[in-house]
Amino acid sequence: MNLVTWLARAAHSDPGRVAVYSGERPWATYGGLARRVACAAGGLRQRHGLSPGDRVAINMKNAPEYLEALYAAWWAGLVAVPVNAKLHAKEVAYIVEQSGARTVIESPDDVTKLEAAAPVECAERAAGDLAWLFYTSGTTGRPKGAMLSHANLAQMTYAYFTDVDSVEREGRLLHAAPLSHGSGLYTFTHLAKAAAQVVPESGTFDAAEVLRLLRCHDKVSFFAAPTIVRRLVDEARGPFECNLQTIVYGGGPMYLADLQDAMGVFGPRLAQIYGQGETPMTITALSKARHAEREHPRYLERLASVGTPHSVVEVTVREPGGRELAPGEVGEICVRGGTVMSGYWMNPEASAAALRGGWLWTGDLGAFDEDGFLTLKDRSKDLIVSGGSNIYPREVEEVLLAHPAVAEASVVGRADREWGEVVVAFVVPRGSAPSAEELDRLCLEHIARFKRPKEYRFVERLPKNNYGKVVKTELRKELEGG
């Protein structure tokens, strides 16, 4: 069950159909893409000596060649390890080393060089074979690789068709978000239908470019973090006439006022998904039809929820001991089903902690209502979501504590209209307080720029409980109080 056989099928039945656009121009037909992929797969096998099951890391910005690299890895029977292109070099190095990646693809030129090899046949893979190592940060500050199989990704795709949106052969998937994460996971939705995909020429998110492409292409769908949706709304500056089919948003909090603004600009064309790398894009969904049910007495409550469980998973809310909670009771959200990972790569302790009693314990807190709609209440792991990117406080705190003038540090998120959340660091100095510029330089030496605190607050002490643990709820209250 190698999912890239969907590419081979489309190339056989519709070789002349456009598969990928670079901006407004066709970049490859299905027949041409399959030939490129088969040759690049040959390059991975013959020139790099890779065998089925080996890992190949992809560390590059969005480009048509990114799709080619993904498909070539699977065509060769390998495991793709997509890496967030915004990460610091040290963070990238850790992922490459921890995954055991034998090769790193870093540019479109790297992909082009692979094409010089002889083409190979598409490798046969079992449904449970590893396909994607999805690296997500952990509370220890070290990323963990969620092991996703071909079957996991197939179930995710079927769930999209059933619970999120339909895909027509004339439809087009726009990659406005990084292909290393949600947008890349959704590549299968249009590949399975022999529909086209559009990669912006800029290789990154540009609101004006996305709006231009929405006018150029027909039946366009795309995945976006709430911060991207807000920027598009600001750029459009009013009702926007285009060929948009669906904006699927997720990956962070969408404030109700922002959602209503977006619907005012784009119309009833938004759908929400809630998922994690451990069960990709697939826990709950709030469909376009639900977004349009304005006459329902609890319409606004439903808009503020993350919807109802996907058809391929079971979702419950449980107390720490495992007891399932009744509607209205807040507990940890647990998931089981065909999309849930098999565990974390080379991390049995983390796997055992996340997968207990047959369920994935997400670390998110929420509650169902009487109608089965799930509302998120808090993130028990203190995750900060800024601009659609996940930031775990521990990794930022560890960098700050490396400064000799920092005795203690605690990092929390502050609500922000543009970014969803921004990072704020509370710092207890050792002697004279270091300058914010010093701390900025330290952070930029060790972690990605987007993880750097936007504000430093120097305090005499941090609030702690009887066990000596910092009480972050008190820090958040201080932020809310100005």
N, C-alpha and C positions, 0 to 999 in steps of 0.2 A: 504493500500500500504506500507507494512513493507518491506524494502529492504532486510532484512535478510532472507526473504522467498526464495531468490536466493540460499542461503546456503541449506535450507530445500529441495529445488528442486533438487540440485546436489546430496545431500545425498540420496535422494530417487531413482534417476535414475542411479547414478554412485557412489555407496557407497565405492567401492574399489579404486577409483582414488585418487592419492596423492593430497591433498589440500595445505599443507604447508610443506616446507623444512626448517630445521634448518641447515644453511650452505649447506653442500653437502648431508646430510642424511634426509630421509623422517621423518617428525615429526607427521603428522596426515593425514589419509585419509578423504574424505568428510563424510563418515559415522561416523568415529571416532570423527571428529571435531564437527559435529552436536550434537553428544551425549554429548561431553564435554560442549558445549555451552548451551545446554538445562539444564544440571545440574548446571552450573555456574549461569544461569538465575534464576534457582530455589533458589540458595543461596542468590542472590540479593533480591529476593522477600520474601523468608521465613525467612532467618536469619537476614537480615537487614531491613525487613519490608517495602520495597520500592514498590510503586504503579506506574502504567503507567503515564508517564509525569514527574516523579521525575528525578533529575539529579544525575549522577554518574561521578566523576572526575577520570581521568586516568593519573597518574603522574609517568611514568616509561620509561626507555630506551627501544629501540626496542628489541623485543623478540617474539617468536611465541605466547606466552601467551597474548601479547598486542592485536593481532588480535582476540584471543578468548574473551578477555575482551570487545572489541568493539562490537563483534557480540552478546555476552551475554547481554549487555545493551539493544540492540535493540530487541533481542528475548524476553526480559522481558518487552518490551514496554517503556523503559526508554530513557532518553536523555543523550548522551555521551558528556562529557566535557574533551576532550584531552588537556593536559597541556604540554608545552614545558619543557622537562626534564632538560634543561640548566638554567631555571629560578632560581632566588634567592628564598629562603624559604619565605620571606616576599611577594614576587610577587605571588608565588603559593597560599599563604594563602589568598591574596586578591581575586584571581580568584575563589577559593573554596567558599569563603564567598559571593561574589557578585552573583555567579551563584546559590547559595542556594543548592549546592551539599550535599546530605545526606550521601554519602559514597565516600571515596577516595581509589582507587586501586594503590598501590605504588610498587609492586614487583610481579614477577611470582608466588611466594609463596602465595600471597594474592589470586591470581586466582585459584591456586590449591586447596586452602581451600574451595573456593566457590563450587567446583565440588562435594564436599561430600554431597550436598543436593539432594533431589529428583528432577528429571527433570520436567520441565513444558512445556506446549504447547506454541508455538510461538504466541505472542500477536498480535491482529489485531490493525492496526493503519491506520488512514486516510492519504491521500496523503499530506495534508497540516500540519500534526502534526510535531512538532519539533523533529529533530533527532540528530543534532550536534550543540553545541554551540562553534563556532570557535572564540577564543579570539585573537584579534589583537590590538596592541597598538594604542593609540589615541594621538592627539596633546596635550592633557592635561597631558599626562604621565600615565593615568589610562587605562588599557586594556578594550576593549569593546567586548561584546559577540555577534557576528553576528549569528542571528537565521536562521539556515538552516534546511529545512524540508526534509522529504523523497522524495517529488517531486523535490525539488531543486537538490538533489544528484542524482536522477534518470536522470534528464535532463543533468546534467554534464556528466554522464556516456554515454548517447546516443551521446552527442557532441563529446566525445573522439572517439567513433567508426566512426563517420561521418567525423570529421575534423582533427583528429590527427593520429590515427593508427588503424589497424585491430588487433584483438586478436584471435588466434587459440586455440583450446582446448589443444593443446600440448605446448602452450606458457607458459612462466613463468615471473612473476613480481618480480623483485628484489627490496627490500626495503633498498636502500643505504642511503636514507634521512629519517628524523624523521617521524614516523608514526603519530605523533601529528599534522602534517601539510599536505603538498601536497602528500607525498607518501601514507599516510593513506587515503586521499580522493580518490586516484586512486585504492584502494583495490577493489572497485566495478567492475572495468573493467574486472578483471580476475575472480572474484566471479561469475559474470553473465554468463560467458562462461564455468564455471566449470574447469578453468585452474588453475595452481598451483602458489603459492607465495613462495618466498625465503627470509628468514630473516637471515642476516649474524650473525654468532655466537658471534662476538665481541660486538654486541649491539650498535655499533657506526660506523662512517665511517672510514674505513681503505682501502686506495687505493689498496694495494697489495692483500688484501682479496677480494675486489670487482673484480679485474682482474682475480683472481683465479676462482671465482665463474662463471665469464663469460665464462671461458673455460670449466667448469664442466657441466653447464646447457645449454639447447638448447632453441632457440627462446626467448632470454631474453630481456625484456624491463625494463626500470626504469626511475624514475623522479630524476633530480639532479639540484641543483643550479649551476650557472656558475662556482663558485669557486671549486665545486666538480669535474666538468668536467675538469677544468684546472689541478687539482691534478692528475686525472687519466691520462691525457696526459703526464704529467711529469713522472709519474711512468712507463708508457708503453714505453717511450723513443723510439718511432718510430712506424711504421705501426703494428697494433695489430690484429692477426688472432684469431677470437673467434666466438662464436655462438650468437653474439649480434644481436637483431632485431632493437631496437630503444632506443635512449637516448632522453627523453623529458626534455628539459631544460627550466628554467624560475625562477622567484623569485628574479631577480636582473639583472644588466646590463651585457650582454655578449659582450665584445669588439670584433670587426670584426676580428682582427688578431688572437685572441684566438679561435674564431669559425673556422677560416680557418685551424688553427693548429689541432683542434679536428677532423675536417673532413679528414685531412691528415692522422691521426692516425686510426680513426674508419671507414672511408669511408662515403658514403652518408646515414648515419643511424641516423641523428639528426633531431629532430623536436622541434619547439619552441612554448610555450604557454605563454600568458599574461593573468593574472587574479588577483583577490584579494579574501580575505576571505569572502567578502561581495557578491561575485559572483564567487564561487570557481573554479579556474583553467580555467575559461571560459569567456574571453572577445574576444581575437583574437588568431589565430594560424598561424604558418608558417610551412607548412608540409614538409615531407622529399622530396617530389617531387619538391617543390619550392626551397629547398636547392640545388637541383641537376640541376636547369635550368641555367647552366653556359653560355649558348649562348644568354641569354636575354640581351638586351642592358643596362638595369638598374639592372643587377644581383646584384652588390655590394650594391646598394641602398636598394634593397629588403632584402638582408641578414641583413642589419643594422636595418630593421624595425621589428615590432612584428607581421607582417602578416595581415590577413584579418579577419573580424568578424566571430565568431563561428556561426554555422547554427541555433542555438537555441536562439540567442540574436540579438537585434539591437544595434548598436554602433554609436554614433554621437559625434561630437566635437562642443562645445557650448561656447558662451561668458557668463559672469556672469549673464546677464539679461535673458538668456535662448535662445537667437537666435542661430539657427544652422549655423555653419560657413562653408564656401566653402573649397574645397581642397586647401591645401597650407597655410591656416590660422590656427594659433595656438590657442587652447582654451582648456577648461577642457573636459576630456573624460567622456561621459555619456553612461550608459548601461541600457537596460530594456529587460526582458525576463524571461524564466522559471527557470533560475539558480539564480536569484537575491534574496537576503535575504528578509525577511519580516520586518526586523528592528534589532535594538540592544536590547539585553535583559535588561529590567528594565532601559532603558535610552531613554525616549521619545524625549528629546531635541536633542540628537545626531542622533536619527532616523529621525527626521524631517529635520535636516540639510543635511543628506546624501540622503534622498529619497524625491525629490522635482519634482512636475509636472509629476509624473509617471516614473521618471528616477532615477537611482543611479548615483550620482555625485561622481566620484572616487577620486577627488583631484589630479589626474595626468594630466599633460599637454601634448598635442600631436597634430599632424596634419595628415590628410589623404593626399595621393597623388591622382592624377587623376585616378589611377587604383584601388583605394580602399585599399591600403596598409597603415597601421597606423604606424607612427614613434613617439616614446616617446621623448619629449623635456626636461622635468624637472618634479620634484615632488613638487607640490604646498604646500604640507604639510611638506616639509623639511625632509622627511623620509630618513634615512641612511640604506642601505642594506649592511651588512657585513657578508660574508660567508653564504649568503642565509638567514640570520636572520634579521628581521626588528628592527631598533633602532630609537626611536623618541627622538630628542634632548632635549625636555622639561624635560623628566624624569631624564636625566643625569644632566641637569642644576640645577634642584631642589636639587639633592643630593649635588652637589658642593657648592651651596649657603648655605647649612647648616653648612659649615665650618666658624668659626668666622673670619678667615683672608681672606675670599673671599667676595668682595663687589659686583662684577658682574661676570657673566659667560655666555658664548654663545658657543654652540656646533654645529659643522658642520662636514660634511663628506669630506674626501680627497680620490681621486681616488687611488686605490692600485691594482696592477696586481694580487696578490695572493687572496686577500679577496674581491675584487670588490670595497669596500670602507672601510676606517678605521675612527674611531672617533678622532677628534681633538678638544680640549677645549681651548678657549680663555678666560683668567682669568684676571680680574682687582683686584689686592690685596687690602686689607684694612690694611695699615701699611706694615709690612714686609711680603713678599710673602711666603706662605706655600710651603713646598717641594712637589715634585711630588709623593714621597713615602707616605706622609700624605694623599694626595688626593686619591691615589690608595687605601689605607686602608679604607678610608671613603666610596668610591664607592663599594668596596667588602663587606662592612657591609650592604649595602642597595639594590644593584641591581646585576644582573647576571654579571659574569666575562666578557662575550663577549661584554657587553655594556660599559665597562670601557674605557676611552680615552687612545689611544696609544701615544698621545703627548699632553703636556700642553704648551701653549704659554702665558707668562705673559706680559700684555700690560697696558699702562697707561689709556687708554679709549677704548670704543667700538664705532664703527661708527654707528651713529643713524640718522634717518630722522627727519623731523619737528615735528612729533608726538611722538618722543622719542622712537620709535621702532628700535631695532638693525637691521642694514642692512646687512644681512648675505651674500648677493652677494659680498659685499666688502671683507668680511672675506675669501670667497672662492677665490677671485682674489688674495689676499695676499698669500694663499696657493699655487696657481698655479704659482705665481711669485717667489716661493722659500722663 
